[in-house]
C-alpha cells in the first residue's frame, strides 16, 4: 500500500495531569472527539497513582522523573492506570459518541514487554516494549473502534509491567505506520519544546536531529524532554509521517507546538 492510498490516523499521548483534572479532561475529550478520521489515545496517570499509594502507605520513589516500581507500586499503577483513569476516559468518550475501548498491553496481547535490565538504576517491574501487534490494532481501528491505551504492558508470562506512556505512544505509532499515515502528538502543559523554560512563548517551531544534539549539549533541552524527543525521532525514522509536541488544548491548531524533522 503506498502513501497515496493510506488513511490518516492520529495518535494523541496526554500526560497524567491533563486526564486527572475534571475540567482539563473534559476539554481534552471534547477536542479529541472532533479529530477527523481514525484516532488512538494514550494516557498517563502518575499523580493519581502517587495519591493512592500515599493513602495506602506505599512510598513512591522516583529517579529522573521515572517511577521505581516494586510489587506494591505495580498493584497501585495497575489499578489506577488500567482501571480508574482508563475507564473514566472511556466513559467520557462514550458520552461524546466515540466508541472507545480501554486497553492495557496485556489485552489481546497487543503490547509485549520485557523487564528493564538493571544498569545505573534498578527501576523494578518496568517494561521495555518488545512487540506491538499493529495488525490487530489496525483491524480494531478500521472497525471504528478508538483504542485508549493505558501505560501498562505484560511479559507473556503472566506479569504486568509499568511502562512509560511516551514509549507506548511511540512504539504504537511505529507499529501502525505500515497501515496508516500516522500523526503522533505528544501533549503536555507547555506550548511545545521551549528554548527558555521561564518563557512559555519561546517555542522552538522545528527540531531536527542535528538541532536536538546541539540543544542537549547546550543544556537548552534537558530532563524528561530528552527521552520524549528520542521517542519522536525513532518514530520518524520508523515511518511515522508527523510528530508534534504541543499543548493538549492546541491539537487542532495547525502550526502550534514543535514539529520533529529528520
C-alpha positions as CSV (number, residue, x, y, z in Angstrom):
1,X,0.0,0.0,0.0
2,X,1.5,3.4,-0.9
3,X,1.2,6.7,0.9
4,X,-1.4,8.0,-1.5
5,X,-3.9,5.3,-0.6
6,X,-3.2,5.2,3.2
7,X,-5.9,6.5,5.5
8,X,-4.9,9.0,8.2
9,X,-4.5,8.1,11.8
10,X,-3.9,10.5,14.7
11,X,-2.3,9.2,17.9
12,X,-2.6,11.6,20.9
13,X,-0.5,11.0,24.0
14,X,-1.5,13.0,27.1
15,X,0.2,13.3,30.4
16,X,-1.5,12.3,33.7
17,X,-2.1,15.9,34.9
18,X,-4.4,16.6,31.9
19,X,-6.5,13.4,32.3
20,X,-6.7,13.7,36.1
21,X,-8.3,17.1,36.4
22,X,-12.0,17.1,35.6
23,X,-12.0,20.4,33.6
24,X,-8.9,19.7,31.5
25,X,-10.1,16.1,30.9
26,X,-13.5,17.4,29.7
27,X,-11.8,19.8,27.3
28,X,-9.3,17.2,26.1
29,X,-12.0,14.6,25.3
30,X,-14.1,17.2,23.5
31,X,-11.1,18.2,21.4
32,X,-10.1,14.6,20.8
33,X,-13.6,13.6,19.7
34,X,-13.5,16.2,17.0
35,X,-10.4,14.8,15.3
36,X,-11.3,13.7,11.9
37,X,-10.5,10.1,10.8
38,X,-9.1,7.3,12.8
39,X,-7.6,8.0,16.2
40,X,-5.9,6.5,19.3
41,X,-5.4,8.0,22.8
42,X,-2.5,7.0,25.0
43,X,-2.6,8.4,28.6
44,X,-0.6,8.6,31.8
45,X,-1.9,8.9,35.4
46,X,1.1,9.3,37.6
47,X,-0.3,11.8,40.1
48,X,-3.4,9.7,40.8
49,X,-1.1,6.7,41.3
50,X,1.1,8.7,43.8
51,X,-2.0,9.9,45.7
52,X,-3.5,6.4,46.0
53,X,-0.1,5.0,47.0
54,X,0.2,7.6,49.8
55,X,-3.3,6.7,51.1
56,X,-2.3,3.1,51.2
57,X,1.0,3.9,53.0
58,X,3.2,2.9,50.0
59,X,6.2,5.2,49.4
60,X,6.5,6.5,45.8
61,X,10.2,6.5,44.7
62,X,11.2,8.5,41.6
63,X,14.6,8.7,39.8
64,X,15.0,11.2,36.9
65,X,11.2,11.6,36.8
66,X,10.7,7.8,36.4
67,X,8.8,5.7,38.9
68,X,10.6,2.9,40.7
69,X,8.1,0.1,40.6
70,X,8.1,-2.6,43.3
71,X,5.3,-5.2,43.7
72,X,3.1,-2.9,45.8
73,X,3.6,0.0,43.4
74,X,2.8,-2.2,40.5
75,X,-0.6,-3.2,42.1
76,X,-1.4,0.5,42.5
77,X,-0.5,1.6,39.0
78,X,-2.4,-1.4,37.5
79,X,-5.5,-0.3,39.5
80,X,-5.1,3.4,38.6
81,X,-3.8,3.3,35.0
82,X,-5.8,0.3,33.8
83,X,-8.8,1.0,35.9
84,X,-9.7,4.4,37.3
85,X,-8.0,6.7,34.8
86,X,-8.6,4.5,31.7
87,X,-12.2,3.8,32.3
88,X,-13.0,7.4,33.2
89,X,-11.6,8.4,29.8
90,X,-13.5,5.6,28.0
91,X,-16.8,6.6,29.7
92,X,-16.2,10.3,28.8
93,X,-15.6,9.4,25.2
94,X,-18.7,7.2,25.0
95,X,-20.7,10.2,26.2
96,X,-19.4,12.0,23.1
97,X,-20.4,9.1,20.8
98,X,-16.8,8.0,20.4
99,X,-16.7,4.2,20.5
100,X,-13.7,3.9,22.8
101,X,-12.1,0.6,24.0
102,X,-9.8,0.8,27.0
103,X,-6.8,-1.5,26.7
104,X,-3.6,-2.4,28.5
105,X,-0.8,-4.1,26.6
106,X,-2.0,-7.5,28.1
107,X,-5.4,-7.2,26.4
108,X,-5.3,-9.3,23.2
109,X,-1.5,-9.4,23.6
110,X,-1.2,-6.0,21.9
111,X,1.9,-4.8,23.6
112,X,4.5,-7.3,25.0
113,X,7.5,-6.1,27.1
114,X,10.5,-7.5,28.9
115,X,11.5,-6.3,32.3
116,X,14.0,-3.5,32.1
117,X,17.6,-4.7,32.7
118,X,19.4,-3.1,35.7
119,X,22.0,-0.6,34.7
120,X,22.7,2.6,36.7
121,X,19.2,2.4,38.2
122,X,17.0,-0.6,39.1
123,X,13.6,0.5,38.0
124,X,12.0,-2.7,39.2
125,X,8.9,-4.0,37.5
126,X,9.1,-1.7,34.5
127,X,8.7,-3.0,30.9
128,X,10.7,-2.2,27.8
129,X,8.5,-2.7,24.8
130,X,9.5,-5.6,22.5
131,X,6.5,-6.1,20.3
132,X,3.3,-4.2,19.3
133,X,0.6,-6.0,17.3
134,X,0.0,-3.4,14.7
135,X,-2.1,-5.7,12.6
136,X,-4.6,-6.5,15.3
137,X,-4.8,-2.8,16.4
138,X,-5.3,-1.7,12.8
139,X,-8.2,-4.1,12.4
140,X,-9.8,-2.7,15.5
141,X,-9.3,0.9,14.4
142,X,-10.8,0.1,10.9
143,X,-13.9,-1.1,12.7
144,X,-14.3,2.5,14.0
145,X,-13.1,1.4,17.5
146,X,-10.9,4.0,19.2
147,X,-8.3,2.3,21.4
148,X,-7.5,4.1,24.7
149,X,-4.1,2.7,25.8
150,X,-3.1,2.7,29.5
151,X,0.7,2.8,30.3
152,X,0.8,-0.9,31.2
153,X,2.2,-3.9,29.3
154,X,2.9,-7.6,30.0
155,X,5.7,-10.1,29.6
156,X,3.6,-13.0,28.2
157,X,4.5,-14.9,31.4
158,X,1.5,-13.7,33.5
159,X,3.1,-10.5,34.8
160,X,2.0,-6.9,34.2
161,X,4.7,-4.2,33.8
162,X,4.6,-0.5,34.4
163,X,5.6,1.2,31.1
164,X,6.4,4.8,30.1
165,X,3.4,6.3,28.2
166,X,5.6,8.2,25.8
167,X,7.2,4.9,24.8
168,X,3.9,3.2,24.4
169,X,2.7,6.0,22.1
170,X,5.9,6.0,20.1
171,X,6.0,2.2,19.7
172,X,2.3,2.0,18.8
173,X,2.8,4.8,16.2
174,X,5.7,2.8,14.7
175,X,3.7,-0.4,14.6
176,X,0.8,1.3,12.9
177,X,2.9,3.3,10.3
178,X,2.6,0.3,7.9
179,X,-1.2,0.5,7.9
180,X,-1.9,4.3,8.1
181,X,-0.4,7.7,7.5
182,X,0.3,8.4,11.2
183,X,0.5,11.7,13.0
184,X,1.8,11.3,16.6
185,X,1.2,14.2,19.0
186,X,2.8,14.3,22.4
187,X,0.7,16.7,24.5
188,X,1.6,18.3,27.8
189,X,1.1,21.5,29.7
190,X,3.6,23.7,27.7
191,X,3.0,25.1,24.2
192,X,5.9,23.0,22.8
193,X,9.6,22.5,23.3
194,X,10.9,25.8,24.8
195,X,14.2,27.4,24.3
196,X,13.8,29.2,27.6
197,X,11.9,27.3,30.4
198,X,10.9,30.5,32.1
199,X,9.2,31.9,28.9
200,X,6.2,29.9,27.8
201,X,6.2,31.7,24.4
202,X,9.7,30.6,23.5
203,X,8.5,27.6,21.5
204,X,11.0,26.1,19.1
205,X,8.9,25.5,15.9
206,X,11.0,22.8,14.4
207,X,13.7,20.5,15.7
208,X,16.0,18.3,13.5
209,X,18.3,15.6,14.9
210,X,21.3,17.9,14.5
211,X,19.5,20.7,16.4
212,X,18.4,18.3,19.1
213,X,22.0,17.2,19.7
214,X,23.1,20.9,19.8
215,X,20.3,21.9,22.2
216,X,21.1,19.0,24.5
217,X,24.8,19.8,24.6
218,X,23.9,23.5,25.4
219,X,21.6,22.5,28.2
220,X,18.5,24.0,26.4
221,X,16.8,20.6,26.2
222,X,17.2,18.6,29.4
223,X,15.4,16.2,31.8
224,X,12.3,14.4,30.7
225,X,12.2,16.2,27.3
226,X,15.2,14.2,26.1
227,X,13.6,10.8,26.1
228,X,10.4,12.3,24.7
229,X,12.3,13.7,21.7
230,X,14.3,10.5,21.3
231,X,11.0,8.6,21.0
232,X,9.9,11.2,18.5
233,X,13.0,10.8,16.3
234,X,12.7,7.0,16.5
235,X,9.1,7.3,15.3
236,X,10.0,9.4,12.3
237,X,12.8,7.0,11.4
238,X,10.3,4.1,11.5
239,X,7.9,5.7,9.0
240,X,5.6,7.9,11.2
241,X,4.6,10.8,9.0
242,X,4.4,13.6,11.5
243,X,5.4,14.1,15.1
244,X,4.3,17.1,17.1
245,X,5.0,18.2,20.7
246,X,2.3,20.6,21.8
247,X,-0.2,21.7,24.5
248,X,-3.2,19.5,24.8
249,X,-5.6,22.4,24.2
250,X,-3.8,23.1,20.8
251,X,-4.3,19.8,19.0
252,X,-6.5,21.5,16.4
253,X,-4.1,24.4,15.7
254,X,-2.3,23.7,12.5
255,X,1.1,25.4,13.3
256,X,1.1,25.1,17.1
257,X,3.8,23.3,19.0
258,X,7.2,21.9,18.0
259,X,7.4,19.7,14.9
260,X,10.1,17.0,14.6
261,X,12.0,16.7,11.4
262,X,14.7,14.4,10.2
